[in-house]
Amino acid sequence: MARTQERDRDESSTHVTVQRVERGDLYVRVSTIGTTGERPFVLVPGIGVSSDYFERLAPDLNRFGPVHALDLPGFAGVPHPGEALDISQFADLVGAVIDDLGLTDPIVVGHSMGTQIVTDLAARRPELSTLVLIGPVINPAERRVLTAGRRFVQAAWHEPGRVKVLALRAYLACGVHWFSQVLPKMMTYPIEDVLPRVQADTLVIRGEHDAVAPRAWVERVGELLPSSRLWEMPGAAHSVMHAHAQEVARLCVEHAEKPVHRDEGRVLHEYVDAGDGDERRDFRPTLGESLAAAGASLREGLAIARGDDAGIAEAKTDHAEAMQAAFDRAERDHDRRHDHDHDSGAEHDGDGDPGADPRSTEHDGDARQGRTERG
């Protein structure tokens, strides 16, 4: 796979701006980081949750372009209409964001129910050339509420603690009434009928422990899409883009830069050199940074309740700065350990194919291939 040329993270990658895109009585809250780069990203979260689900992915994507994370009506404190919107209506609102922000061929990323929304949009907008589906739903073989609920619980067992906190906070903001109204729309949306109409090159990513998007279903998604590539992240669950943000960001950007080969979607690649997903190793927060992040989250919630977009942006910025400081500290510690190991002669050379992708073990059908490609 071609090596991606990364630029430095945008100097404003922790500075969040918030704006509204309105259509009639409805609006979408758009949280944006970054101002420069080749192509923008549009991130669409799943049912009940907020754009905060992308809090770790967004800064990594911002190395390559501006990032716009959306909060749709009914979620994250954004008011909802009297009747639940269907998937196509949510997709229309995402299209309105693209139009009003003047985004030219953005890379559109959906997670969970967000995959339905961006699939619906891409099927009706052939000018969109690049799509990313993370944990696509709903598996048609399990289109029952109780079964889907059980699958979500199974996946949640493997989620990082931070994801569980984000989910609980988001579901409280969404409320049982609105969630129960939107849920049938998600459960009955026939994504399997829409996927063949998507002309965009589509990247599909699942976590190893994602019971919501099982391997067989993701492989079927690849077969249904005219142009696709498939990846599985070891150790990850449904919210794979949180604990494995760097890996997912790399896949997204390389996907946008490299055309999909014919029949590539029939092979599920495993990201064999992924991190272990232990977020405790990715952060070294001081007590002050932990308190700052907690205080920012509280202020964000209060600002959402007031409908204060400026307050939301300020709180999100403060939270992002605290997280980035903790992440940078962990990265420096990791680099020091790596340099020490290197100086001690711990580094060794691999003996694999030097032209191969260093991350990929292929799954063909349901069988795992014996070849592991290591550079």
WOSULVEN-V826500 format. One record per pair of residues at least 12 apart in sequence whose C-alpha atoms are under 7 Angstrom apart, sorted by the first residue. I is the first residue (numbers start at 1). J is the second residue. D is the distance in whole Angstrom. If there is no record, write none. Layout:
{{I/J/D} {I/J/D}}
//
This chain:
{{1/357/6} {4/254/6} {6/63/6} {6/64/7} {7/63/6} {7/64/7} {8/63/6} {9/62/6} {9/63/4} {10/34/6} {10/62/6} {10/63/6} {12/33/7} {12/34/5} {13/33/5} {13/34/5} {13/59/6} {13/62/7} {14/33/7} {14/317/6} {14/320/5} {14/321/6} {15/33/6} {15/317/5} {16/31/6} {16/32/6} {16/33/5} {16/313/5} {16/316/6} {16/317/5} {17/31/6} {17/32/5} {17/33/7} {17/313/5} {18/30/6} {18/31/5} {18/32/6} {18/309/6} {18/310/7} {18/313/5} {19/31/7} {19/309/7} {21/97/6} {26/73/7} {27/73/7} {28/70/7} {28/71/6} {28/72/5} {28/73/6} {29/70/6} {29/71/5} {29/72/7} {30/68/6} {30/69/6} {30/70/5} {30/71/6} {31/68/6} {31/69/5} {31/70/6} {32/67/6} {32/68/4} {32/69/6} {33/66/6} {33/67/5} {33/68/7} {34/62/6} {34/65/7} {34/66/4} {34/67/6} {35/66/5} {36/65/6} {36/66/6} {37/64/5} {37/65/4} {37/66/6} {38/64/7} {38/65/6} {39/65/5} {39/106/6} {40/65/5} {40/66/5} {40/67/6} {40/106/5} {40/107/6} {41/65/7} {41/66/6} {41/67/5} {41/68/6} {41/106/5} {41/107/5} {41/108/6} {42/67/6} {42/68/5} {42/69/6} {42/106/7} {42/107/6} {42/108/5} {42/109/6} {43/68/6} {43/69/5} {43/70/6} {43/108/6} {43/109/5} {43/110/6} {44/69/6} {44/70/6} {44/109/6} {44/110/5} {44/111/6} {44/114/5} {45/110/6} {45/111/5} {45/112/7} {45/114/5} {46/111/5} {46/112/5} {46/113/4} {46/114/5} {47/113/6} {48/75/6} {48/170/6} {48/171/5} {48/174/6} {48/179/6} {49/75/6} {49/76/7} {49/167/6} {49/170/5} {49/171/6} {50/71/6} {50/75/6} {50/76/5} {50/170/6} {51/69/5} {51/70/6} {51/71/6} {53/166/7} {54/242/7} {56/242/6} {56/245/6} {57/241/6} {57/242/6} {57/245/5} {57/246/7} {57/249/7} {60/245/7} {60/246/6} {60/249/6} {61/249/5} {74/174/6} {74/178/7} {75/173/7} {75/174/5} {76/170/6} {76/173/6} {76/174/6} {77/173/6} {77/174/7} {77/304/6} {77/305/7} {84/181/6} {84/182/6} {86/185/6} {87/116/7} {87/117/6} {87/185/7} {88/117/7} {88/120/6} {90/117/6} {91/117/5} {91/118/6} {91/120/6} {91/121/5} {95/121/7} {105/127/7} {105/128/5} {105/129/7} {107/130/5} {107/131/6} {108/130/7} {108/131/5} {108/132/6} {109/131/6} {109/132/5} {109/133/6} {110/132/6} {110/133/5} {110/134/6} {111/133/6} {111/134/5} {111/135/6} {111/136/7} {112/134/6} {112/135/5} {112/136/5} {112/137/6} {113/137/6} {113/186/7} {115/133/5} {115/134/7} {115/136/5} {115/137/7} {116/137/7} {116/191/6} {119/195/7} {119/198/7} {120/194/7} {122/198/6} {123/194/7} {123/197/5} {123/198/4} {123/199/7} {126/199/6} {126/200/7} {128/200/6} {129/200/4} {129/201/6} {130/200/5} {130/201/5} {130/202/6} {130/256/6} {131/200/6} {131/201/6} {131/202/5} {131/203/6} {132/202/6} {132/203/5} {132/204/6} {133/203/6} {133/204/5} {133/205/6} {134/204/6} {134/205/5} {134/206/6} {135/205/6} {135/206/5} {135/213/5} {135/238/6} {136/213/6} {137/213/6} {138/187/6} {139/213/7} {139/217/6} {143/187/6} {148/212/7} {151/211/5} {151/212/5} {152/211/7} {152/212/6} {154/211/6} {155/209/6} {155/210/5} {155/211/5} {155/212/7} {155/237/6} {155/238/6} {158/209/7} {158/237/6} {159/237/6} {160/243/7} {195/224/6} {195/225/5} {196/224/5} {196/225/5} {196/226/6} {198/225/7} {199/226/7} {200/227/7} {201/227/5} {201/228/6} {201/260/7} {202/227/6} {202/228/5} {202/229/7} {203/228/6} {203/229/5} {203/230/6} {203/255/7} {204/229/6} {204/230/5} {204/231/6} {205/230/6} {205/231/5} {205/232/6} {206/231/7} {206/232/5} {206/233/6} {206/238/7} {206/240/7} {207/232/6} {207/233/5} {207/234/6} {207/235/7} {207/236/4} {207/237/4} {207/238/6} {207/240/6} {208/232/6} {208/233/6} {208/234/5} {208/235/6} {208/236/5} {208/237/6} {209/235/7} {209/236/6} {209/237/5} {210/237/4} {210/238/5} {212/238/7} {216/366/7} {219/266/7} {219/268/7} {222/265/5} {222/266/6} {223/265/6} {223/266/6} {227/260/6} {227/265/7} {228/260/6} {228/264/6} {228/265/5} {229/260/7} {229/264/6} {229/265/4} {230/265/6} {230/267/7} {230/268/5} {230/269/6} {231/268/6} {231/269/5} {231/270/6} {231/271/7} {232/268/7} {232/269/6} {232/270/5} {232/271/6} {233/270/6} {233/271/5} {234/271/7} {234/274/7} {235/276/6} {235/277/7} {236/277/7} {243/277/5} {243/278/7} {243/279/6} {244/277/6} {247/274/7} {266/364/7} {267/362/6} {267/363/6} {267/364/5} {268/362/6} {268/363/5} {268/364/6} {269/360/5} {269/361/5} {269/362/4} {269/363/6} {270/359/7} {270/360/5} {270/361/5} {270/362/6} {271/359/5} {271/360/5} {272/359/5} {272/360/6} {272/361/7} {273/359/5} {281/330/7} {282/327/6} {282/330/6} {283/326/5} {283/327/5} {283/330/5} {284/326/5} {284/327/6} {284/329/6} {284/330/5} {285/326/4} {289/322/5} {292/319/7} {292/322/7} {293/319/5} {293/322/6} {296/315/5} {296/316/7} {296/318/6} {296/319/5} {297/315/7} {297/319/7} {299/315/6} {300/312/5} {300/315/5} {300/316/7} {350/375/7} {352/373/7} {352/374/5} {352/375/6} {353/373/7} {353/374/6} {353/375/6} {354/375/5} {355/375/7} {356/373/6} {356/374/6} {356/375/6} {357/373/6} {357/374/6} {357/375/6} {358/373/6} {358/374/4} {358/375/5} {359/373/7} {359/374/7} {360/372/6} {360/373/6} {361/373/6}}
//
